[in-house]
């Protein structure tokens, strides 16, 4: 179905709300809730309200991100067909959609879940829109800030389960998502570095034609993640099953990052990127099984 100006099609709505990325947000929120509810009866209604509110907030963040990056998206081949960049939708309409989604999402979490979950969702939107997005054209630190925003959704689920945000498990949830995002985004940034530069984004991959800088960063963050992921076992929070799983899976990311570092080939950056997509659900499943 073709889109026409002023008409919001299903395909354009899915693109406008970055449905695949938003799905990842929902999955990590679900994981945070399930980890927080371990040993207790899962309140399915509370879980459903948590996921609904989080989905609406994730959609809203994606909409406002595309409004702010409308001109930049039009310059990149990988994003030029987005509804705002392609001028199939007015920014005024998109703003209205984003406002409704954000308001409904935050209010739903506040009224049907709890204040901490709603506050974390609001903070995620604020960091993503008011800090991360503007920073993309000013400083390479935007990747770190974006990783902070991306690491908050599992804490929404954790808070929804009624658990304290100062708990060691909350720190682990945040760290897992934070470190996971870095090799993931570094790989894709380098593969499309020319497009990012053309659009005016300031990324670690800018000017890194050979991949020397990007591959080194990917390897460094993968090693940092490997060390971080050992802590739950040695602090008694996870069993030997977890230790074996994280050594295998996180070690795989380190190995792929090392290969990317040695060869600096696009195919190996792509392999690292796709491996991160497989890593996250597998590691989350291991955590649920092996957490004490």
C-alpha positions in Angstrom: 0.0 0.0 0.0 1.4 3.3 -1.0 1.5 6.2 1.4 0.2 9.6 0.5 0.9 12.9 2.2 -1.2 13.3 5.4 -2.3 9.7 5.5 -0.7 7.5 8.1 -0.3 3.9 6.8 0.5 0.9 8.9 3.9 0.6 7.3 4.7 4.3 8.0 3.5 4.0 11.6 5.8 1.0 12.1 8.7 3.0 10.8 7.8 6.1 12.6 7.7 4.3 15.9 10.8 2.2 15.1 8.8 -0.9 15.9 11.7 -3.4 15.8 13.8 -1.3 18.2 10.7 -0.7 20.4 10.2 -4.4 20.5 13.7 -4.8 22.0 12.8 -2.2 24.6 9.7 -4.2 25.5 11.6 -7.5 25.7 14.2 -6.0 28.1 11.4 -4.5 30.2 9.7 -7.9 30.3 13.0 -9.5 31.4 13.5 -6.9 34.2 10.0 -7.7 35.5 10.5 -11.5 35.4 13.8 -11.2 37.2 12.2 -9.0 39.8 9.3 -11.3 40.3 11.4 -14.5 40.7 10.0 -16.7 43.5 6.7 -14.9 43.4 3.5 -15.4 41.5 3.6 -13.3 38.4 0.8 -10.7 38.3 -0.2 -10.9 34.7 -2.3 -7.8 34.7 0.5 -5.8 36.2 2.9 -7.2 33.7 0.5 -6.4 30.8 0.1 -2.8 32.0 3.8 -2.4 32.4 4.5 -3.6 28.8 1.7 -1.5 27.4 2.9 1.7 29.0 6.5 1.0 28.1 5.6 0.3 24.5 3.8 3.6 24.2 6.8 5.4 25.7 9.2 3.7 23.4 7.0 4.6 20.4 6.9 8.3 21.5 10.7 8.5 21.9 11.2 7.1 18.4 8.7 9.6 16.9 10.4 12.6 18.5 13.8 11.3 17.5 12.7 11.3 13.9 11.2 14.7 14.1 14.5 16.1 15.3 16.6 14.2 12.8 14.2 14.7 9.8 16.8 16.6 7.7 19.7 14.3 8.6 17.6 11.2 7.9 16.9 12.5 4.4 20.7 12.5 3.7 21.3 8.9 4.6 20.3 6.1 2.2 19.4 3.8 5.2 16.9 6.3 6.6 15.8 8.4 3.6 12.5 6.5 3.2 11.3 7.2 6.7 7.9 9.0 6.5 9.2 12.4 7.8 12.5 12.3 5.8 10.6 11.4 2.7 8.0 14.1 3.3 5.1 11.7 3.4 4.1 13.0 6.8 4.1 16.5 8.3 6.2 17.1 11.4 3.1 18.7 13.0 1.2 15.4 12.7 4.2 13.4 14.0 4.5 15.8 16.9 0.8 15.2 17.8 1.2 11.4 17.6 4.4 11.5 19.7 2.7 13.8 22.4 -0.3 11.5 22.7 1.9 8.3 22.9 4.2 9.9 25.5 1.3 11.2 27.6 -0.7 7.9 27.5 2.4 5.8 28.2 3.6 7.7 31.2 0.2 8.2 32.7 -0.7 4.6 32.2 2.5 3.5 34.1 1.8 6.0 36.8 -1.9 5.0 37.3 -1.7 1.2 36.6 1.8 0.3 37.7 3.7 2.6 40.1 5.6 5.9 40.3 9.2 4.5 40.0 8.3 2.7 36.7 6.6 5.9 35.3 9.5 8.0 36.4 12.1 5.7 34.7 10.0 5.7 31.5 9.8 9.5 31.5 13.6 9.7 32.2 14.3 7.4 29.3 12.3 9.6 26.9 14.0 12.8 28.2 17.5 11.4 27.9 16.9 10.0 24.5 15.2 13.2 23.1 16.8 16.1 25.0 20.3 14.9 25.5 21.2 12.0 23.2 19.6 13.2 19.9 21.0 16.8 20.0 24.4 15.4 21.1 24.6 13.3 17.9 25.6 16.4 16.0 28.0 17.8 18.6 30.0 15.1 20.4 31.1 11.5 20.1 29.9 11.0 23.7 26.4 10.6 22.2 27.0 6.8 22.0 27.6 6.6 25.7 24.5 8.7 26.5 22.4 6.7 24.1 23.6 3.5 25.9 22.4 5.0 29.2 18.9 5.6 27.8 18.9 2.1 26.3 19.9 0.5 29.6 16.9 1.9 31.5 14.0 -0.2 30.2 14.9 -3.4 32.2 14.8 -1.2 35.3 11.3 -0.1 34.4 10.3 -3.8 34.6 12.3 -4.3 37.8 10.6 -1.3 39.4 7.2 -2.5 38.2 7.8 -5.7 40.1 8.2 -3.6 43.3 11.9 -4.0 43.7 14.3 -1.3 44.8 16.5 0.4 42.3 19.5 0.4 44.6 19.7 -3.4 44.6 22.7 -5.3 43.0 20.3 -6.9 40.5 19.3 -3.4 39.3 23.0 -2.5 38.8 23.5 -5.7 36.8 20.5 -5.1 34.6 21.7 -1.6 33.8 25.3 -2.7 33.1 24.3 -5.7 30.9 22.3 -3.5 28.6 24.8 -0.6 28.7 27.8 -2.7 27.7 25.9 -4.8 25.2 24.9 -1.7 23.2 28.4 -0.4 22.7 29.9 -3.1 20.3 26.5 -3.3 18.8 26.3 0.3 17.8 30.0 0.7 17.1 29.8 -2.0 14.4 26.8 -0.5 12.7 28.3 3.1 13.0 31.4 2.0 11.2 29.6 0.1 8.5 27.7 3.2 7.6 30.3 5.8 8.7 30.2 7.7 5.3 26.4 8.2 5.6 26.6 9.3 9.2 29.3 11.8 8.3 27.3 13.1 5.3 24.3 13.6 7.6 26.4 15.7 10.0 26.5 13.2 12.9 29.6 13.2 15.1 30.4 9.5 15.7 33.4 7.6 16.9 33.6 6.2 13.3 34.0 9.6 11.6 37.1 9.6 9.5 37.9 6.0 10.5 38.1 4.6 7.0 40.4 1.8 8.0 38.3 0.7 11.0 41.4 1.0 13.3 39.6 3.2 15.9 36.2 1.5 15.7 37.5 -2.0 16.0 39.7 -1.1 18.9 36.7 0.5 20.7 34.5 -2.6 19.9 37.2 -4.9 21.4 37.7 -2.7 24.4 34.1 -2.5 25.3 33.6 -6.2 24.7 36.4 -7.0 27.1 34.9 -4.6 29.6 31.6 -6.4 29.2 33.3 -9.8 29.7 34.7 -8.7 33.0 31.5 -7.1 34.2 29.5 -10.2 33.4 31.6 -12.3 35.7 30.6 -10.4 38.8 27.2 -12.0 39.4 28.8 -15.4 39.8 31.6 -14.3 42.1 29.2 -12.3 44.3 26.9 -15.3 44.7 24.0 -14.0 42.6 24.2 -16.6 39.8 25.0 -20.3 39.5 27.7 -22.1 37.6 25.3 -22.4 34.7 25.4 -18.6 34.4 29.2 -18.6 34.6 29.5 -21.2 31.8 26.9 -19.3 29.7 28.5 -15.9 30.0 32.0 -17.2 29.4 30.7 -18.9 26.2 28.5 -16.1 24.9 30.4 -13.0 26.0 33.6 -14.7 25.0 32.1 -15.1 21.5 31.6 -11.3 21.4 35.2 -10.8 22.4 36.4 -13.2 19.8 34.3 -11.6 17.0 35.5 -8.1 18.1 39.1 -9.4 18.0 38.6 -10.7 14.5 37.1 -7.3 13.5 40.2 -5.7 15.1 42.6 -7.9 13.1 40.9 -7.8 9.7 38.9 -4.5 9.8 36.6 -5.9 7.2 33.0 -4.9 6.8 31.9 -8.5 6.7 33.4 -9.1 10.2 31.9 -5.9 11.5 28.5 -7.2 10.2 29.1 -10.6 11.9 29.8 -8.8 15.2 26.6 -6.7 14.8 24.4 -9.8 14.1 26.0 -11.7 16.9 25.0 -9.0 19.4 21.4 -9.5 18.3 21.6 -13.2 19.1 23.6 -12.7 22.3 21.1 -10.6 24.1 18.0 -12.9 24.2 20.3 -15.9 24.8 22.0 -14.2 27.7 18.8 -13.0 29.2 17.4 -16.5 29.1 20.5 -17.9 30.9 20.1 -15.2 33.6 16.5 -16.1 34.3 17.4 -19.8 34.6 20.6 -19.4 36.6 20.0 -16.4 38.9 19.9 -17.2 42.6 
